Amino acid sequence: MTPISIIIPCYNAAPTLVRALQSCLIQPEAAQIIVVDDGSSDASADMVTYCASLYPRVSLLSMPCNGGAARARNWGALHASHDRLAFLDADDEYLPGALTAAADFLERNPADMAVRLDVEYAGFPADLTAHPDFTTHTTTLSNTVPSSLIIRRAAFAALGGFPMDPVFRRIGGEDGAFSWALRDIFGNRRLDDRPRVRMHYHPGIHAERYFRIALGLHQPDPADVADAFHFSQRFVDSARAGIDRLRAAFVTNVTPA
């Protein structure tokens, strides 16, 4: 069994957090479950503390103030004990066998740095799910959402973690920027034989905004589009430059036989 560290960013997620934790606890590979409380004002932290008293795999990290999901994920990753990382949002859940499938894939494919899981979208509005192009765009989103990602820790560190630019907190998209860099540098393969993550709808979710824009049901602010592309491109360029420096340093320091 391959141990995996799961990082769950949490901000006022008391209504869904137990479901997310239960979905982690049934995964045999979930050797460490780190909940990063991102300045919640509800009972989230107390719930995690109680769960940790029952299940030693669960632990709580508390951010001093709300800094956004990307910052919470990165902070949690720094405290991970295992070589494979998974990121589950506090309102999502893993389906049975999810991490076993991911771990098996990475064991069979040592050259792959990450794998994505297919996502089931539960409770989304009917005007989205009935659209003829909805399924096409669910595939695209499954390649970017953090809850679908299992990645080798070294690759995550080499990419620099999730981008934390303020623009992404305002409009979302840090997961898309990370996925872009991951795909271009390491590849972004996905297990698409069946869903293994369930994303639950709630009003205001970034996924709904993505679907409405992608399906032509909402016109985004052109300035937001320009900002998202600019900061995503900057992150990708920075990640690629960092990887190139690492490769150059490795080649330079290799001693000929």
C-alpha positions in Angstrom: 0.0 0.0 0.0 1.4 3.4 -1.0 0.8 6.1 1.7 -0.7 9.4 0.6 -0.9 12.7 2.4 -4.3 14.4 1.8 -4.5 18.2 2.3 -8.0 19.7 2.8 -8.2 23.6 2.8 -11.1 24.6 5.0 -12.9 27.9 5.4 -16.3 27.8 7.2 -16.9 24.3 5.9 -18.7 22.8 8.9 -21.7 21.6 6.9 -19.7 19.5 4.5 -16.4 18.8 6.4 -17.5 15.5 8.1 -18.5 14.1 4.7 -15.1 15.0 3.2 -13.2 13.5 6.1 -15.3 10.3 6.1 -14.5 9.9 2.4 -10.8 10.2 3.2 -10.9 7.8 6.1 -12.2 4.9 4.0 -9.2 5.2 1.7 -6.5 2.7 2.8 -3.8 4.9 1.3 -4.8 8.0 3.3 -2.0 7.7 5.8 -2.2 11.4 6.7 -5.1 13.8 6.5 -4.2 17.4 7.1 -7.1 19.9 7.4 -5.8 23.5 7.1 -8.3 25.8 8.8 -8.1 29.1 6.9 -9.5 31.4 9.5 -12.9 29.9 9.9 -15.4 31.5 12.2 -17.7 28.4 12.4 -17.1 25.1 14.2 -14.8 23.7 11.5 -11.7 23.6 13.7 -13.5 22.1 16.6 -14.9 19.4 14.4 -11.4 18.5 13.1 -10.0 18.5 16.6 -12.6 16.0 17.7 -12.1 13.8 14.6 -8.3 13.9 15.3 -8.9 12.6 18.8 -10.6 9.5 17.2 -8.4 9.0 14.2 -4.7 9.6 14.5 -4.4 10.1 10.7 -6.2 13.4 11.0 -4.5 16.6 12.1 -5.3 20.3 12.1 -3.3 23.2 11.0 -4.6 26.7 11.7 -3.8 29.7 9.5 -3.6 33.0 11.5 -6.1 34.6 9.1 -8.0 33.8 5.9 -5.5 33.7 3.1 -7.3 31.7 0.4 -7.4 28.0 -0.6 -4.1 28.1 -2.6 -2.1 29.4 0.4 -3.8 26.8 2.7 -3.0 24.0 0.3 0.6 25.0 0.0 1.0 25.3 3.8 -0.5 21.9 4.2 1.8 20.4 1.6 4.8 21.7 3.6 3.7 19.6 6.5 3.0 16.4 4.5 5.0 13.3 5.5 4.6 11.2 2.4 5.8 11.3 -1.2 2.4 11.5 -2.8 0.0 14.4 -2.2 -3.7 14.6 -2.7 -5.8 17.8 -2.4 -9.5 17.5 -1.5 -11.7 20.5 -1.1 -13.8 20.5 2.0 -17.1 20.4 0.1 -16.0 17.5 -2.2 -15.6 13.8 -1.4 -13.6 10.8 -2.7 -15.6 7.8 -3.9 -14.5 4.3 -2.6 -11.3 3.1 -4.2 -10.3 6.5 -5.5 -6.8 6.7 -4.0 -6.1 3.0 -4.6 -6.6 3.6 -8.4 -4.3 6.7 -8.2 -1.6 4.9 -6.2 -1.7 1.9 -8.6 -1.4 4.1 -11.6 1.7 6.0 -10.2 3.3 2.7 -9.2 2.8 1.3 -12.7 4.0 4.5 -14.3 7.1 5.8 -12.5 7.8 8.4 -15.1 4.4 10.1 -14.5 4.6 12.8 -11.9 0.8 13.1 -11.3 -2.6 11.6 -12.1 -6.1 13.1 -12.2 -9.3 11.4 -11.2 -12.6 11.8 -13.1 -15.1 14.0 -11.3 -18.8 13.5 -10.8 -20.7 16.8 -10.6 -23.6 16.5 -8.1 -26.6 18.8 -7.7 -25.6 21.4 -10.4 -28.4 23.5 -11.8 -30.5 21.9 -14.5 -29.8 24.6 -17.1 -26.2 23.5 -16.9 -26.5 19.8 -16.8 -29.1 19.7 -19.6 -26.9 21.7 -22.0 -25.6 19.5 -24.8 -22.0 20.6 -24.2 -22.0 20.1 -20.4 -20.2 16.7 -20.6 -17.5 18.1 -22.8 -16.7 20.8 -20.2 -16.9 18.5 -17.2 -14.0 16.6 -18.8 -12.0 19.9 -19.1 -12.8 20.8 -15.5 -11.8 17.3 -14.2 -8.3 18.1 -15.6 -7.9 21.2 -13.4 -9.8 21.0 -10.1 -7.6 20.3 -7.1 -9.8 17.5 -5.7 -8.9 15.4 -8.8 -5.2 15.6 -8.3 -2.7 13.2 -6.9 0.9 14.3 -7.4 4.4 13.3 -6.4 5.6 15.6 -3.7 8.9 16.5 -5.6 6.9 17.6 -8.7 4.6 19.7 -6.6 7.6 21.4 -5.0 9.3 21.9 -8.3 6.3 23.7 -9.7 6.2 26.0 -6.7 2.8 24.9 -5.4 -0.4 26.6 -6.3 -0.1 30.3 -7.4 -1.2 32.7 -4.7 -1.7 36.0 -6.7 -4.6 38.0 -5.3 -6.4 38.0 -8.7 -7.0 34.3 -8.3 -8.7 34.8 -5.0 -11.1 37.3 -6.7 -12.0 35.4 -9.8 -10.7 31.8 -9.2 -8.4 30.0 -11.6 -5.3 29.2 -9.6 -6.0 25.5 -10.2 -6.2 26.1 -13.9 -2.8 27.9 -13.9 -1.3 25.0 -11.9 -2.8 22.5 -14.3 -1.4 24.4 -17.3 2.1 24.2 -15.8 1.7 20.6 -14.8 0.5 19.6 -18.2 3.2 21.5 -20.1 6.1 20.3 -17.9 5.2 16.9 -16.5 2.0 15.8 -18.2 -1.6 15.7 -16.8 -3.0 12.2 -17.4 -6.4 11.3 -16.1 -8.1 8.1 -15.1 -11.4 8.4 -17.1 -12.9 5.0 -16.8 -15.3 6.1 -14.1 -15.8 9.0 -11.6 -13.7 8.7 -8.4 -14.4 12.2 -6.9 -17.7 13.9 -6.3 -18.0 17.6 -6.4 -21.2 18.9 -4.7 -22.8 22.1 -6.0 -23.4 25.1 -3.8 -24.3 28.7 -4.8 -21.3 30.7 -5.8 -19.0 27.8 -6.5 -16.2 28.6 -9.0 -17.2 25.5 -11.0 -20.6 27.0 -11.8 -18.9 30.2 -13.0 -16.6 28.2 -15.2 -19.6 26.2 -16.7 -21.7 29.3 -17.3 -18.8 31.0 -19.2 -17.8 27.9 -21.1 -21.4 27.2 -22.2 -22.0 30.8 -23.3 -24.5 31.5 -20.5 -22.5 34.3 -18.9 -20.2 36.9 -20.4 -17.1 37.5 -18.3 -15.5 40.8 -17.7 -12.8 41.2 -20.4 -10.5 42.6 -17.7 -10.9 39.5 -15.6 -10.1 37.3 -18.6 -7.0 39.3 -19.4 -5.9 39.2 -15.7 -6.5 35.4 -15.5 -4.5 34.7 -18.6 -1.6 37.1 -17.7 -1.1 35.7 -14.2 -1.6 32.1 -15.3 1.0 32.6 -18.1 3.4 34.3 -15.6 3.0 31.3 -13.2 3.7 28.8 -16.1 6.7 30.7 -17.2 8.1 30.9 -13.7 7.5 27.2 -13.1 9.2 26.3 -16.4 12.2 28.5 -15.7 12.6 27.0 -12.3 12.5 23.4 -13.7 15.1 24.5 -16.4 17.4 25.8 -13.7 17.1 22.5 -11.7 17.9 20.5 -14.8 20.8 22.7 -15.7 22.2 22.4 -12.1 21.8 18.7 -12.2 23.7 18.4 -15.5 26.4 20.7 -14.3 27.0 18.8 -11.1 27.0 15.3 -12.5 30.5 13.9 -12.2 31.5 12.0 -15.3 32.2 8.3 -14.7 
